[in-house]
Amino acid sequence: MRRLFPVTDETAAPEPGDGPGGGSGREWSLDELAAAYAYPEPGPSGPAPWLRANMVSTLDGAAQHDGRSQPISSATDMRIFGTLRALADVVVVGAETVRKEGYRPARAREGFAAMREAAGQPPAPAIAVVTAGLDLDFSLPLFTSPLVPTLILTGASAAPDRVAAAERAGARVVTAGDGIGVDPARAVRALAGLGHTRLLTEGGPRLLGQIVAAGVLDELCLTVAPMLTAGAAQRIAGGPAVTVPHRFELVSMLEEDGFLFTRYGRPRTAY
Protein backbone atom coordinates (compact mmCIF):
# COMPACT_ATOMS: atom_id res chain seq x y z
CA MET A 1 0.00 0.00 0.00
CA ARG A 2 1.19 3.50 -0.74
CA ARG A 3 -0.14 6.94 0.10
CA LEU A 4 -0.87 9.15 -2.90
CA PHE A 5 -2.42 12.07 -1.00
CA PRO A 6 -1.63 14.16 0.98
CA VAL A 7 1.66 14.50 -0.88
CA THR A 8 4.71 14.59 1.41
CA ASP A 9 8.40 13.76 1.11
CA GLU A 10 7.56 10.30 2.42
CA THR A 11 4.86 9.88 -0.23
CA ALA A 12 7.38 10.26 -3.02
CA ALA A 13 10.02 8.05 -1.38
CA PRO A 14 9.97 4.35 -2.32
CA GLU A 15 8.83 2.01 0.43
CA PRO A 16 10.98 -0.99 1.41
CA GLY A 17 10.09 -3.83 -0.95
CA ASP A 18 8.86 -1.55 -3.74
CA GLY A 19 9.69 -2.73 -7.20
CA PRO A 20 10.72 -0.58 -10.16
CA GLY A 21 8.40 2.36 -10.54
CA GLY A 22 7.21 2.25 -6.95
CA GLY A 23 5.14 -0.96 -6.79
CA SER A 24 2.48 -1.24 -4.12
CA GLY A 25 4.83 -1.11 -1.11
CA ARG A 26 4.48 -3.10 2.07
CA GLU A 27 1.27 -4.09 3.80
CA TRP A 28 0.18 -1.53 6.36
CA SER A 29 -0.33 -2.61 9.95
CA LEU A 30 -3.73 -2.34 11.62
CA ASP A 31 -2.39 0.50 13.78
CA GLU A 32 -1.34 2.43 10.67
CA LEU A 33 -4.72 1.90 9.06
CA ALA A 34 -6.47 2.99 12.27
CA ALA A 35 -4.38 6.18 12.35
CA ALA A 36 -5.12 6.89 8.68
CA TYR A 37 -8.87 6.62 9.29
CA ALA A 38 -9.14 8.07 12.80
CA TYR A 39 -12.29 9.96 13.71
CA PRO A 40 -11.90 13.67 14.56
CA GLU A 41 -10.87 14.41 18.13
CA PRO A 42 -13.67 15.70 20.41
CA GLY A 43 -14.00 19.47 20.63
CA PRO A 44 -14.13 21.63 23.77
CA SER A 45 -17.81 20.76 24.30
CA GLY A 46 -17.18 17.01 24.06
CA PRO A 47 -17.72 14.44 21.32
CA ALA A 48 -20.15 15.32 18.56
CA PRO A 49 -21.68 12.76 16.19
CA TRP A 50 -19.62 12.12 13.06
CA LEU A 51 -21.21 10.06 10.29
CA ARG A 52 -18.97 8.46 7.71
CA ALA A 53 -19.93 6.15 4.86
CA ASN A 54 -17.85 3.31 3.48
CA MET A 55 -18.67 2.20 -0.06
CA VAL A 56 -17.03 0.57 -3.08
CA SER A 57 -17.58 1.42 -6.74
CA THR A 58 -16.25 0.19 -10.07
CA LEU A 59 -14.73 2.56 -12.61
CA ASP A 60 -18.09 2.76 -14.38
CA GLY A 61 -20.02 3.55 -11.21
CA ALA A 62 -21.44 0.17 -10.16
CA ALA A 63 -21.78 -0.31 -6.41
CA GLN A 64 -22.62 -4.02 -6.78
CA HIS A 65 -22.26 -6.97 -9.11
CA ASP A 66 -25.00 -9.60 -9.12
CA GLY A 67 -26.58 -7.70 -6.23
CA ARG A 68 -23.58 -7.87 -3.90
CA SER A 69 -20.52 -5.69 -3.23
CA GLN A 70 -18.09 -8.55 -2.54
CA PRO A 71 -17.26 -9.29 -6.22
CA ILE A 72 -15.87 -5.77 -6.71
CA SER A 73 -13.91 -5.71 -3.45
CA SER A 74 -10.36 -6.87 -2.61
CA ALA A 75 -8.43 -8.22 0.36
CA THR A 76 -7.11 -4.75 1.24
CA ASP A 77 -10.57 -3.25 0.84
CA MET A 78 -11.82 -5.80 3.37
CA ARG A 79 -8.98 -4.91 5.77
CA ILE A 80 -10.04 -1.25 5.57
CA PHE A 81 -13.68 -2.35 5.95
CA GLY A 82 -12.70 -4.15 9.18
CA THR A 83 -10.67 -1.18 10.39
CA LEU A 84 -13.54 1.26 9.86
CA ARG A 85 -15.84 -1.07 11.79
CA ALA A 86 -13.30 -1.38 14.59
CA LEU A 87 -13.16 2.42 14.95
CA ALA A 88 -16.95 2.87 15.03
CA ASP A 89 -19.42 2.86 17.90
CA VAL A 90 -22.23 1.74 15.61
CA VAL A 91 -22.64 0.55 12.02
CA VAL A 92 -25.81 1.85 10.35
CA VAL A 93 -27.18 -0.27 7.52
CA GLY A 94 -30.38 -0.50 5.52
CA ALA A 95 -32.71 -3.49 5.85
CA GLU A 96 -32.38 -4.37 2.17
CA THR A 97 -28.61 -4.62 2.51
CA VAL A 98 -29.02 -6.78 5.62
CA ARG A 99 -31.14 -9.18 3.59
CA LYS A 100 -28.99 -9.19 0.42
CA GLU A 101 -25.57 -9.32 2.05
CA GLY A 102 -26.52 -11.76 4.83
CA TYR A 103 -25.38 -9.40 7.56
CA ARG A 104 -23.97 -10.92 10.72
CA PRO A 105 -23.07 -9.24 14.03
CA ALA A 106 -19.83 -7.28 14.12
CA ARG A 107 -17.12 -9.41 15.69
CA ALA A 108 -14.50 -8.53 18.26
CA ARG A 109 -11.06 -8.25 16.70
CA GLU A 110 -8.04 -8.97 18.85
CA GLY A 111 -5.90 -6.45 17.00
CA PHE A 112 -8.22 -3.61 18.02
CA ALA A 113 -9.19 -4.81 21.53
CA ALA A 114 -6.82 -2.52 23.43
CA MET A 115 -7.69 0.48 21.28
CA ARG A 116 -11.43 0.00 21.80
CA GLU A 117 -11.01 -0.50 25.54
CA ALA A 118 -8.93 2.67 25.81
CA ALA A 119 -11.64 4.56 23.91
CA GLY A 120 -14.33 3.28 26.28
CA GLN A 121 -15.95 1.19 23.54
CA PRO A 122 -17.37 -2.35 23.86
CA PRO A 123 -15.48 -5.17 22.10
CA ALA A 124 -17.42 -4.64 18.84
CA PRO A 125 -19.68 -1.97 17.36
CA ALA A 126 -23.44 -2.33 17.46
CA ILE A 127 -25.30 -2.83 14.19
CA ALA A 128 -28.22 -0.42 13.66
CA VAL A 129 -30.71 -1.52 10.99
CA VAL A 130 -32.78 1.20 9.33
CA THR A 131 -36.19 -0.19 8.44
CA ALA A 132 -39.73 1.09 7.98
CA GLY A 133 -41.56 -2.25 7.85
CA LEU A 134 -39.26 -4.36 10.07
CA ASP A 135 -39.41 -7.05 7.39
CA LEU A 136 -36.48 -8.94 8.87
CA ASP A 137 -35.72 -12.49 9.97
CA PHE A 138 -35.29 -12.11 13.70
CA SER A 139 -34.01 -15.68 14.06
CA LEU A 140 -30.71 -14.71 12.38
CA PRO A 141 -27.49 -14.36 14.43
CA LEU A 142 -27.57 -10.58 13.86
CA PHE A 143 -30.45 -10.51 16.35
CA THR A 144 -30.00 -13.65 18.45
CA SER A 145 -26.26 -13.65 19.20
CA PRO A 146 -24.54 -10.25 18.77
CA LEU A 147 -21.80 -9.15 21.18
CA VAL A 148 -23.68 -5.85 21.47
CA PRO A 149 -27.48 -5.82 21.08
CA THR A 150 -28.59 -4.92 17.56
CA LEU A 151 -30.53 -1.68 17.19
CA ILE A 152 -33.60 -1.20 15.01
CA LEU A 153 -34.13 2.36 13.75
CA THR A 154 -37.71 2.83 12.62
CA GLY A 155 -40.60 5.28 12.59
CA ALA A 156 -43.24 5.94 15.22
CA SER A 157 -45.88 4.29 13.02
CA ALA A 158 -44.07 0.95 12.75
CA ALA A 159 -46.34 -2.10 13.15
CA PRO A 160 -46.56 -2.96 16.87
CA ASP A 161 -46.38 -6.72 16.23
CA ARG A 162 -43.11 -6.33 14.31
CA VAL A 163 -41.69 -4.08 17.02
CA ALA A 164 -42.62 -6.71 19.60
CA ALA A 165 -40.99 -9.45 17.51
CA ALA A 166 -37.78 -7.45 17.29
CA GLU A 167 -37.72 -6.87 21.03
CA ARG A 168 -38.39 -10.54 21.77
CA ALA A 169 -35.37 -11.40 19.64
CA GLY A 170 -33.22 -9.12 21.80
CA ALA A 171 -33.01 -6.07 19.55
CA ARG A 172 -33.46 -2.54 20.88
CA VAL A 173 -36.01 -0.56 18.89
CA VAL A 174 -35.26 3.17 18.55
CA THR A 175 -37.83 5.60 17.14
CA ALA A 176 -36.20 7.93 14.62
CA GLY A 177 -39.12 9.30 12.64
CA ASP A 178 -42.65 10.57 13.17
CA GLY A 179 -44.27 8.40 10.49
CA ILE A 180 -43.51 4.99 9.08
CA GLY A 181 -40.00 5.87 7.85
CA VAL A 182 -36.76 7.07 9.39
CA ASP A 183 -35.49 10.66 9.34
CA PRO A 184 -31.68 10.42 8.91
CA ALA A 185 -31.00 13.56 10.96
CA ARG A 186 -33.17 12.27 13.78
CA ALA A 187 -31.44 8.89 13.57
CA VAL A 188 -28.06 10.56 14.05
CA ARG A 189 -29.36 12.44 17.09
CA ALA A 190 -30.96 9.31 18.53
CA LEU A 191 -27.75 7.31 18.20
CA ALA A 192 -25.72 10.13 19.74
CA GLY A 193 -28.20 10.16 22.62
CA LEU A 194 -27.28 6.52 23.24
CA GLY A 195 -23.60 7.46 23.38
CA HIS A 196 -22.81 6.46 19.78
CA THR A 197 -20.98 9.42 18.23
CA ARG A 198 -18.57 7.55 15.92
CA LEU A 199 -21.04 6.50 13.25
CA LEU A 200 -20.39 4.38 10.17
CA THR A 201 -22.85 3.53 7.42
CA GLU A 202 -22.25 0.78 4.87
CA GLY A 203 -25.35 1.62 2.83
CA GLY A 204 -26.91 0.30 0.78
CA PRO A 205 -27.35 2.83 -1.97
CA ARG A 206 -30.92 3.76 -1.03
CA LEU A 207 -30.00 4.49 2.59
CA LEU A 208 -26.90 6.45 1.57
CA GLY A 209 -29.02 8.47 -0.86
CA GLN A 210 -31.38 9.38 1.98
CA ILE A 211 -28.45 10.37 4.19
CA VAL A 212 -26.94 12.54 1.45
CA ALA A 213 -30.29 14.21 0.75
CA ALA A 214 -30.70 14.97 4.47
CA GLY A 215 -27.29 16.68 4.55
CA VAL A 216 -25.98 14.66 7.51
CA LEU A 217 -23.04 12.86 5.88
CA ASP A 218 -19.71 14.12 7.22
CA GLU A 219 -17.31 11.84 5.39
CA LEU A 220 -17.18 9.35 2.52
CA CYS A 221 -14.61 6.55 2.38
CA LEU A 222 -14.85 5.33 -1.20
CA THR A 223 -12.92 2.44 -2.70
CA VAL A 224 -12.60 2.74 -6.47
CA ALA A 225 -12.15 -0.76 -7.92
CA PRO A 226 -10.21 -1.07 -11.22
CA MET A 227 -13.09 -2.95 -12.82
CA LEU A 228 -15.77 -2.38 -15.45
CA THR A 229 -19.10 -4.17 -15.20
CA ALA A 230 -21.58 -2.31 -17.46
CA GLY A 231 -25.14 -3.45 -16.77
CA ALA A 232 -27.68 -1.62 -14.64
CA ALA A 233 -26.15 -1.96 -11.17
CA GLN A 234 -26.95 0.73 -8.61
CA ARG A 235 -24.61 3.62 -7.89
CA ILE A 236 -23.35 4.05 -4.32
CA ALA A 237 -26.22 6.46 -3.58
CA GLY A 238 -29.74 6.34 -5.01
CA GLY A 239 -33.01 8.21 -4.71
CA PRO A 240 -34.04 11.79 -5.51
CA ALA A 241 -31.29 14.21 -6.51
CA VAL A 242 -30.26 17.03 -4.19
CA THR A 243 -31.05 20.56 -5.36
CA VAL A 244 -27.39 21.62 -5.34
CA PRO A 245 -24.55 19.08 -5.43
CA HIS A 246 -22.77 18.71 -2.07
CA ARG A 247 -19.07 19.54 -2.45
CA PHE A 248 -16.60 17.45 -0.42
CA GLU A 249 -12.81 17.79 -0.13
CA LEU A 250 -10.25 15.04 -0.69
CA VAL A 251 -8.67 14.17 2.66
CA SER A 252 -6.50 11.20 1.73
CA MET A 253 -5.90 8.62 -1.01
CA LEU A 254 -4.16 5.25 -0.73
CA GLU A 255 -3.44 2.78 -3.54
CA GLU A 256 -2.76 -0.91 -3.86
CA ASP A 257 -2.95 -3.16 -6.93
CA GLY A 258 -4.87 -0.50 -8.83
CA PHE A 259 -7.53 -0.04 -6.13
CA LEU A 260 -7.86 3.54 -4.86
CA PHE A 261 -8.91 4.01 -1.24
CA THR A 262 -10.17 7.58 -0.99
CA ARG A 263 -11.43 9.62 1.91
CA TYR A 264 -13.53 12.75 1.37
CA GLY A 265 -14.87 15.12 4.03
CA ARG A 266 -16.98 18.21 4.39
CA PRO A 267 -15.08 21.34 3.28
CA ARG A 268 -12.87 23.06 5.88
CA THR A 269 -13.27 20.18 8.31
CA ALA A 270 -10.35 19.67 10.67
CA TYR A 271 -9.10 16.11 11.03
Secondary structure, 3 states (H helix, E strand, C coil): CEEEECCCHHHHCCCCCCCCCCCCCCCCCHHHHHHHCCCCCCECCECCCEEEEEEEEECCCCCCECCECHHHCCHHHHHHHHHHHHHCCEEEEEHHHHHHHCCCCCCCCHHHHHHHHHCCCCCCCEEEEECCCCCCCCCCHHHHCCCCCCEEEECCCCCHHHHHHHHHCCCEEEECCCCCCCCHHHHHHHHHHCCCCEEEECCCHHHHHHHHHHCCCCEEEEEEECCCCCCCCCCCCCCCCCCCCCCCEEEEEEEECCEEEEEEECCCCCC
